[in-house]
C-alpha cells in the first residue's frame, strides 16, 4: 500500500528537503528557477553534491542572505547565491555543453504540466501576452541523466497539472522520471505513474482528481 507519510500537505521547505535527501551522494545537479532553487538549502556536506548553474558556475552553495549577498554571484534565476570551496566559473557556452553532453546526473525543474508519459511543459502556457521563458530548460530536460519536477499538483482553478497529454507547449518528451508535489510524490516509468507517498490526502482522493491511471508503490 501507498505510505501515508504525513497527515498534512508538504510545505515548500518540506518538498525541498525531500528532494535534497533523494539526490545521490557525489551527484552533479542543476536546480531550476522557482521552487527547485530552495533545494540547495537542504543539501548536506556529507552528500558532496556539486551544483551547476547554466549561467556558468560549478560549486554553488545555499541561497545567500544578509551580508553573504554578492551582487556578482547569482544563479540563472538572478537569485544571490553562495559559493563553496573549489567553485569554478566558465563561459555560458561551456555551461550549455555540460548540460547537453550528459554530464549532469540530475536536474530539478518546475513545471506547468507533466504528462503520465513523462512529457514536460514548463516554459510557456500559450496564453496571449504571456512571456515565454525557456532559458536552458529544454537542454536540461533532455541532457540530464534524470529529470525531476517540483510543482504544485493543482492549478488555482483546481485542475491537475499531472495530465494525460500536454496542452501547453512542450519542453521535452518522455524526460521526467519523478514528480514532487505538496500532496504526493510520483514515480514515472515503464508506462506507469506510481504514487510513492501521499501527504494530507489519500490515494483514492488523488485517483479521483487526476486524469491519469495511478498505481500504488
N, C-alpha and C positions, 0 to 999 in steps of 0.2 A: 504493500500500500504506500501511497504518497505520504511522506513525512510532513506533519503539520508543524513546521519549525517554530512559528510564533503565532500568538493569538491576535496580533495587530499587524497592520501593514508595515513594511520597512520604510524607514526614513531614507533620505538620500545618503546620509553618512553610513547607515546600515548597509545599503546596497554597495557603496564604495568599499566598505570594509570586507564584504563578502567577495567581491571581485578580486581585491588585493590578495586575500587569503588563497584564492584559487590559482593565482599566477605561479607557474613553476619556478623553483629556485634557478637563478642564473639566466633567466629569460631576458631577451631584448624586446621591449614593449613600446608601442605608441599609444598614447591616450588622446582621444579625440576631444573636440571642443564641447563644452557643456558639462553634463553630469560626469563623463569619464575623467575629466581633469582632477576631480576630487579623490580619485583612486590613489594618486601619488602620496596623499597624506597618511595612508594606512599601510604602505609597504614597510617591511622591516629590514633592518640591516642584514639580518641572517639570510634573507631571501636572495640578496645580491642581484636584484633586478636592475637592469640598465634601461632607463627611459630615453626614448628618442622623440624629438620634435621635428616636423618636416621643415621648419624654418632654419634648421642647421645646428642641432645640438645633440650630443650623446652625454648621458650622465646628469639629467635633470633631477632635482630633488623636489621636495614638497613645495606647495604654493607659498610664495613669500608674504610675510606680514610685517607691518610696522617698519622698524629700522633695517629689516632684511631686504626691502624693496630696492632694486637697482633698475632704473629706467631702461637700461640697455639689455636687460636679461628678462626676456619674455618667452612664452610658448607661442604656438601657432594661433592661439585664440587671443593673443595680446594680454594675457594674464601674467603678472610678475611671478617669476619662479626663482627657486634657489638652485645652486649647482652643488654637486657632490665632488668629493676628491677624485681627480682623474677625468673630470669632464672635458669634452673636446668640442670644437666648433668647426664648421665646414660650410662650403658653398651650398646654396639651395639645390643646385642640380645634383650634387653628390648625395644630398639627403634623399632626393627622389630616386636616385639609383639604388640606394639601400632599400627603399620601400618596394620598388618594382622588381628588385633582384631576389626577393625571397629571403632577405636577411633578418626580418623581424619575426619573432616567434608568435607574438600575439598583438593584435590591435583591438582597442576597445572604443567603439563608436556609439554615438547617439543615433536615433532613427525616428522617422515619421511613420514608417511601416516596415514590417518584416513578414514575408510570406512563409507558409508552412514548409516550403521547399528551400528556405534559407535565402531567398532573394531579398535584397536590401534597397530601401528608398530613404535617403537621408539628406539630400541636397536641395530639394525644391518640392513644394506642394503642388505646383502647377497653377496656383491661384493667380489671378490677374493682379499685377502690381507687386507681387511677392518678389523679393530679391534672392536670386539663386546664390548658393554658397557652397559650391562643390569642393573647393580647396584641394586637399590631397585625398579625399575620401575614396574616390574610385581606385587610385593607386594602392591605398592601404587595404581596401576590401578584397582585392584580388591578389595583392602581393604578399600579405602576411600569411604565415602558416596557419593561423587560427584567427577568425574574426568573431569577436563577441560584441553584443549590443547591450547598452544600458538605456532604458527608456521607461516612461510611464506606460502602463498597459492599456489604458483607455484615454481617448480624447476628452476634451471638456464636454463634448456632447454625449459621451458615454459609449462611443464606438470603439471597437477593439482595434489596436494597432498591429496585432498579430492577425494576419488576414490569409484568406485562401489564395488570392492573387493580388499583386500590387496594383493600385490605381494611381499612384504618384510616379514621377519619372524615376527610372531605375538607376541605382548606383552600381550594383554588382549582382550577378546571378549566382545562386547556389553557394554563396560565400559564408553565410552566418551559421555558426555551429552552436551558439549559446546565447540566450537572452535573459538578462537580469531585469526584473521589474519590481515594483513595490509590493505586488501581490503574489508573484510566483517566479520561479526560475525554470526556464525551459531548455531542454537539450534537443538539438535538431540533427538528424542524420538518418541515413538508410530509409528515407521516405516517411519517417515518423517524427512527431513532436511529443517529447516525453516531459512530463511535469516532474522536475526533481524535488521541488519543495513548494509549499504554499504558505502564505502569510496574511493572516486576517481574513481568510476566506476558506473555501473548501474546493476540492477537485470538482465536485458536482456543480458548484456555482460557476466555476471557471468554464466548464464544458458547456454550460447553458448560454454563456455570453460570448464565447469565442467561436468564430465560424471556421474552425479547423479541428479535425479529429485529434483528440488528445489521448495519450496513453499514460499509465501510471509508471513511476520509476520502480 
